[in-house]
Amino acid sequence: MHGRLKVKTSEEQAEAKRLEREQKLKLYLSATQAVFQKRQAGELDESVLELTSQILGANPDFATLWNCRREVLQQLETQKSPEELAALVKAELGFLESCLRVNPKSYGTWHHRCWLLSRLPEPNWARELELCARFLEVDERNFHCWDYRRFVAAQAAVPPAEELAFTDSLITRNFSNYSSWHYRSCLLPQLHPQPDSGPQDRLPEDVLLKELELVQNAFFTDPNDQSAWFYHRWLLGRADPQDALRCLHVSRDEACLTVSFSRPLLVSSGMETLLLMVDGSPLAVEWRTPDGRNRPNHVWLCDLPAASLNDQLPQHMFCVIWMAGDAQKECVLLKGRQEGWCRDSATDEQLFRCELSVEKSTVLQSELESCKELQELEPENKWCLLTIILLMRALDPLLYEKETLQYFQTLKAVDPMRAAYLDDLRSKFLLENSVLKMEYAEDLTVLCHLEQLLLVTHLDLSHNRLRALPSALAALRCLEVLQVDDNDIESLDGVTNLPRLRELLLCSNRLRQPTALQSLASCPRLVLLNLQGNPLCQAVGISEQLAELLPLVSSILI
């Protein structure tokens, strides 16, 4: 039997590993305890560097120990000669590289390297770029390394064109590279800045076409990879709408002024400033949102003092000036009139789409044709189907409405896990089309763009698939009749503070408890409530409960 290796049994191997782990743990704990004792005693010397090296070399994610090393290095900066300090920094950089080989995605290690190099008088940035290139060769999607490379490139003032060429090399090697695509979206606007008068996130036509060719090569090569599709979405992304006051409404009865904006804004924090002028003089008011939550919102309102609504003058001029948006709107309240209003006649591009130039429309049409070609080859590719839908929306939502709905049906069959999201997106598009066509939408699962309906008095949402009414409904300050029959409504929390609501029709929904109607008590003029066909109508004593809950509603049908 001599000369043969002894093969350990599995039990012996497990025991040996256990003993090895116990020994490592003892060393780990003793070194950690020694570091903390020295730190507490203020003994920040090179022995602390040695002790922390033993621990961080095996576990680079011990953040507290990186803090200890920084404290030691700051202390040694005042004690060492320039030559000794240079040797110390060189050793520290080498130690950091060894830690990154243990864990290339260690937050603490990359952060410590940034800190160390930012303190050097003349860091070798070229060497750092080479280091990034080596780590990205191993894993081109290491976002920690990408963050560090952006830091190095900024510190070294590397021309954006060189960094763009670097992303070219990585994308050519592997199209599935989120970070490279993202970096391109940061570099291209730097290389091609737009005039102050133009959209800042748009690219010149020739550059855009070149990028589209690159990204088309990517998703024709691997249609199921998400990264190229996301970059394609950025290339054809929508510009932010121009800041504008869409609608201004003054009510004498409610002594209230309401204003609707082109984007959500937050007034109460001081981030946005609104100035109210009444008859040419500024008026100090408290702004709030219709739902009272004072979060970013399209609609803001304020209470008006009686003096600004009296009938001594033939008319009152109200003007709201949006300081941050550099926009304003005026409306007149005539003597004896109960309300005054002024509204934009915005186009569909201003409301729901970016303003497309002729060249841009041509590009979008070309992209739509390319995606349809790919869809013929890959009929079940969800990214292609979704992109086709978005392109048709950007080009002409009404012209492509029927075709868009067909693609939604195909996409839901291909991607059933996201059916609810797709239903809500489809509802959003249907509502946009309804606003453009001035007619009611059907088969909705969610409500949006309610800020566009500020002056609506009657709203029929019957025969849809709504399960709740959003708090944004409170923006409909002029709403008098709301019909939501034959839906799946389970809660009415969103129906609050509607000052003019008189009739609410809720037949054939899923309201089960009287408490679901509690929010209606905040609607002071509500006189008719129709609940027929709801489960709560079968409850014993429901009439008495509702009469007690809503004493101001004179007619409740159950």
N, C-alpha and C positions, 0 to 999 in steps of 0.2 A: 504493500500500500504506500510505500515511500515514493516521493516525487509527485504525488497527486495533491492538487489543491483541495482544501476542505471547503465545501459549500455550506454556508450557513443556512439554517432553516429560517422560515419566515418569522417565527417567534424570536429567534436570536437577532435577526435583522431589525425587527421592530423595537426590541429592547435596546439595541445599540443606538438606534436613532433617537430613542427617548432620552438616553443618557447624554447623547451629544447635544440635544436641544436644551436639556437642563443645564449643562455646562455653559452653553452660549447665553442662556438666560441669566445665570449668575453673573457672568462677566458683564453683560449688558446692564443689569441693575446696579452692579457695583460702580461701573463707570458713570452711569447717569447720576447716582447719588453723590459721587465725588465731584462731578461738574457743578451740581446745584449747591453743594457745600462751599466750594471755592467761590462761586458767584455770590452767594450770600455773604461771605467773608470779604468780598471785594478783591479777591486774588485773581485778577484778570491777566494771567501771564500765558506763556507759550505752552505750559502744561495743560491748560484748558483746551487749546487747539488740538493737542495730541489726544486727549480723552474724547473730545467730540468727534474727532476723525474716526476713532474706533467704532463709534455708534453710527455716525452718518454714513460711513462707508458701507454698512450693511443695510441701513434704513434711512435713506436720504429725506424722508418725509417727516422727520422730527423737527417741526418748525421752531420750537423753543431753542433748540441747540444752534440753529442758524443765527438766531438773535444773539446767543452767547458769543459766537464767533465774531459777529460784527462788533460787539462791545469790546472784545479782546483786540481786534484789529484797530479800532479807534484809539484804544489805549496805547498800543504799540507804535502808532503813527507819531506819537509825541516823544517816544523813547529811542527809536531806531535811527540810524544814519540812513541817508538816501540809498546807499548800496545795500544795506541790510534789509531795508524796506522793500526794495525792488526784488530781492531774492525771496522775501516772504510772499509778495504778491504772485510771483511766478509759481511758487509752490502751491499757493491757494488756487490758482487757475488750473494747475494740473490735478489737484485734488477734486475740483469741481467736475472736471472731465471724467474722472473715474467714477464719481457719483452718478453722472448722467449715463454712463454705460450700465450702471446697475439699474437705474430707472430713468429712461429718457423723458418721462412725463412728470417729473417731480417739480411741483410748483416752487417749493422752497429753494431748490438748487438753481433754477433759472432766475428766480428773483435775486438770489444772493449774487449771481454773476453780474446781473444788471447793476446792482448796488456797488459792487467792487469796481467795475470798469468806469462807472460814472464818477468815481473819486480819483481816478488816475489822471495825471496831467497830460499824458500823451499815450492813450491806449492804442493798441494795434488792432484797428477795426478790420483791416483786411484779413487778419488771422481769424477774427470772429466770424466773418462772412464765410470763410472756408470751413470753419467748424459747423456752422449751420448747414452748409451744403452737404457735409459728410453725414450728419444726422438725418437730413431729409432724404439722402440716398437709401438709408435703412428704412425709414417710414416717412413717405412724402406727405402724410396727413397728420403729422405730429403738430397740433396747433400750438403747443407750448413753444416749440422751436420756431414756428412761423411768427409768433408774437415777438420772440427774441430777435428774429431777423429784422422785423419792422423797426424795432428799437435801434438795432445796430445801423440799419440803413439810414434812419433819421439822424443819428448822431454823426455818422460819417458823411452825411450829405451826398449819398449815392444818387446819381441821376435816376429819375423814375423810368427812363427808357432802358437802363441797364437792368433794373429790377423786373421790368416787363419782359425783357428777353429771358431772364431767369425763369419766370413762370412759364414762358413758351416751352422751354426745355423740359420742365416737369410735366406739363400737360400733354406734350407730344408723347412722352414716355408712358403716361397713364392718365386717361381722360377722367377717371374717377378720383378727382383731387379737389375737394371742396375748398381747401385753403388757397390753392393756386387761383381758382376761379374768383374767389372773394378778393384776393390781393389785386387781381386785374381790375375789379370794380373800384378799388381805391386808387389805383395808379392812373387809369385812363382819364378821369376828370382832371388830374394834375397835369397830364401831358397835353390835354386839349381843353383848357378853360374856356368857358363861354362868356360872351359879353354880359355886362351887368343887366342888360335889358332882356336877355334870353334865359330860358330854363337852365339852371345850373347843373342838372343831372342829365342833360342831353349831350350826345356825341355828334360830331360832324358826320355827314352822310357817308363819306368814303371810309371813315374809321368804323362806323356802325356796320357797314356792309362787310368789311373784312372780319370783324368780330363775329358776325352772324355766320359767315362761311366756316369759321373755326368751330363754333359751337354746333353747327349742323353736322360737321364731320364727327363730332363727339356723339351726338345722339342717334345718328345713323349707324355708327359703329356699335354702340351699346345703348339701345333705346330704353332699357330698364334702369339705367343709372340716373340718380336724382340730380347729381351735382351740375351737370350741363344744363338740365332743364331749369334749375334755379337761376343759373347765370343768364340763360335765355330770357327768363322773366324779367331780370334786372335790365337787360339791354332794351327791352320793349316796355319797360315799366312806365306807369303813368306819372306825369308831373303833378306836383301839388297844385290844387286849384288856386286861382288868384284870390287873395283876401277880399272879402266883400260882405256888406250887410245885405242879406237877402230880403228881409221884411221887417217893417216897423209898424207896431200896432198900439194905439192908445184907446183905452176904455174909460169912459166917464163913470159908468156904473161901478166898476171894480176899482176905480182910481188907481189904475195900473198901466204901466208901459211895458211892452214886450218886444224884444228884438231877436231876430234869427240871423245866424252867421254862417259863412261858407265852410267853416271848420269848427270843431269843438275848441273851446277856450276856457281858461280858468281865470276869473276876474278877482275873486276874493283874496287870492294869494299875492296880488300885486304883479303877477307875471304879465297880465294884460290890463290895459287901462281904458276905461270907457268914460267919456265925458258927455253929460246930458245938458243940452242948452234948451231953455224954454224962453221963447220970445227974445232971443239974443243974449240972455244972461245965463251963466252956469248955475246948475242946481245940484246940490249935494244930496245924493241918494245912496241907499244900500242895495246893491245888486244881489240877486239870488237866483237859483235854478227853479224851474217849475215843480220839481219833485222834492225840493228842499235839501238835497244832499250836497249841493255846492261842490260838485266834481266837474271835470271838464265836460262841457255841454255845448250843443249848437244853439240853445235858446237860453236867454237870461231875461229877467224882468225886475222891475222895481216899483215900489209904491209911490204915488204922486200926491203931493200936498193939495189941499182943497183950493189954495190960491191959484194954482196952475190950471184949474179946471172951471173957474167961475165964468159966468156969462156976462161979465161987465164989458168985455171986448168982443168984437165980431168974430175973432178967431184967435187961436193959439198956435204958435209954430214950435214944434218939437224937433230937435235935431240931436241924434246920437253920433258921436265921433269916436271911432275906434283908433286910438293912438298908435298901438303896435302895428295894426294892419293898414294904417294910413288910408282909412276909408270912412265915409259918413253917409247918413241918410236922413231925410227930413220928411215929416208928415204934418198935415194941418188938421186941427180939430175946430170945426166951425161952431158958431153959437147955436145952441139948441140941439146939436148932433150928439149922439151917444158914443160915437167912436170915430176914429180916423185911422187910416192905414196907407202904407206905401210899400209896393212889392216890385222886385226885379222881374223882368221878363227874360230870364236866363235861358240860354239854349241848352240842348241835351249835352253838348260837349262841356259846357261850363258846369252843369250839374253833376254828371256822372262819368264823364270821359275827359281825357286830356285833349287839349286843342291840337289837332293833327294838321301838320302842313301837307301840301300835295305830295312832297317827296316822302314824308313819313307814312302817309296813307299807302303809297305805292310799296314801300318796304313791308308794311304790315300785310298787304295783300299777297305779296310774294311769299312771306313767311307762312301765311295760311295755306297757300297752295303746296308748299313744301311739306308742311305737317300733314296735310291730307294725303299726299303721296306716301309718307311714312306710315300713316294709319292703314292704308291699303295693304302694306307689307306686314304691319304689326297691329292687327285689328283689336287686340285686347291690351294694348299699352295704355295704361291710365294717364301717364304724363302727357302723352301725345293728345289724347282725347280732351284733357283739361285745358291744354294750351290752345287747341282749336276753339274751344268755347270762349276763352278769354280774348283770343284774337278777333273773333266775330263780334264780341261785345265792344271791343275798342274801335272796330271799323264802322259798324252800323247796327245798333241793338235791335231796331225795329225791322230792318230789312232781313236780318238773320234770325229773327225770333223763333220761327217754326223750326228751323234747322238746329238752333241752339237747344231747344227742348228735346229734339230727337237724340242729340249727342249726350244730353244729361241722362236720358233713359239708358243709353248704351253704357255710359260710364258707371251708373249705379249697378248694372248687371256685372260689370267687370270688377268693380271695387265695392262689394256689399258692406264691408266693414266701415266704410265712410258714408253710408247711405244718408244718415241724419245730417252730416255736414253738407252733403250735396243737395239735399232737400232745402236746407236753409239758404245756401248760395243761390239755388234756383228761385226761391221765394224773393230774395233780394233783387235779382234781375227782373222778375215779373213785376215787382212793385215799381222799379225804376221805369219800366216800359209803361206801366199804368199811369204814372205821373206824366210821362211824356205824351201819352195819348188821351189823358184826362178821362180815364174810365177805371172801373173797379177791376182788381186782379182776383184770380181764383186759384184754389189749390195751394194756399200759402201755409207754411209751417212756422214762419217767424215774421215779425213786422220790423221794418227799418225805414229810414228816411222820413220819419214823422215830422221832422222840422220843416219839411216842404209843405206841410198841410196846416200851417199855423192859422189860416183864415177859414178853414173848412168848418161848416156848420152841421152837415149831415154826413155820416160815414157808415157804409154798409160793408161789414167784413164777414157776412154770412157764408155758409157752405165752404169753409176752409178746414184746415187741420191744425188750428191754433190751440195750444195747450195753456197758454197764459198770455196776458196783455202786459207789455213792458211798461216800466216807469216813465219812459219817454213819451207815453201817451199824454202825460200832464202838460206837454207843450201845446196841445190843441186848445188854446184858450177860448176859442169861439165855438167849440163843439157843443151842439144842442141835442142831437139825436145820434146815439151809437147803437148799431144793430150788429150783434155777434151771434146770431142764431146758427144752430147746427155746426158746432165746432167741438173741440175736446177740452174746453176751458175747465180747469180745476181750481184756479185761484184768480181773485180780482185785485191783488195787491197793487197792480199798476194803475188801477182806476182811482186816482187820488187828485184832489185839489182842482177839479174841473169846474170852474165857476159858473158856466152856463149850461151844463148838462141837465136836460129835463127828462129825457127818455132813454132808458137802457133796456135793450131787448136781448135776452140771454136764453132763449128757448133751446131745448135739446142740447145741453152741454153736460158736464160731469161734476157739477157743484154738489158736494155731499154734506158739508157742514155749514150752519149759519155763520160761523166765524169767518168763513171765506168771503163774506160780504161786508165785513167790518169797515173796510177802506171806503165804502160808498158814503159813509157818514160825513166825509170831508167834502162832498159835492152838495153845496147848500140849496141848489134849485132842483134837485132830482125829485120828480113827482110820480113817475111811472117806471115800474120795474117788473119786467115779465120773466118769470123763472120756470115757466111750464116745460115739462119734459126733463127736468133735472132730478137726480136721485134724492136730493134733500126735500123735495115736495112730498115724499112719502112719510117723512118723519112725523111722529105724533106731536101735536101742539106747535107745529112749525109757524102757523100764522101769528100766534101770540109772540113767539120768539123774534120773528122778523119785525113785528110792530114795535117791540121794545128796542131792538137793535137799530132800526131806522125810523124813528118817530116822525121825521119830516116827509117821508115818502107816503103820499096819500093813497096811491094805488099800487098794490103788490099782487101780481097774478101768479098763482101757483097751481 
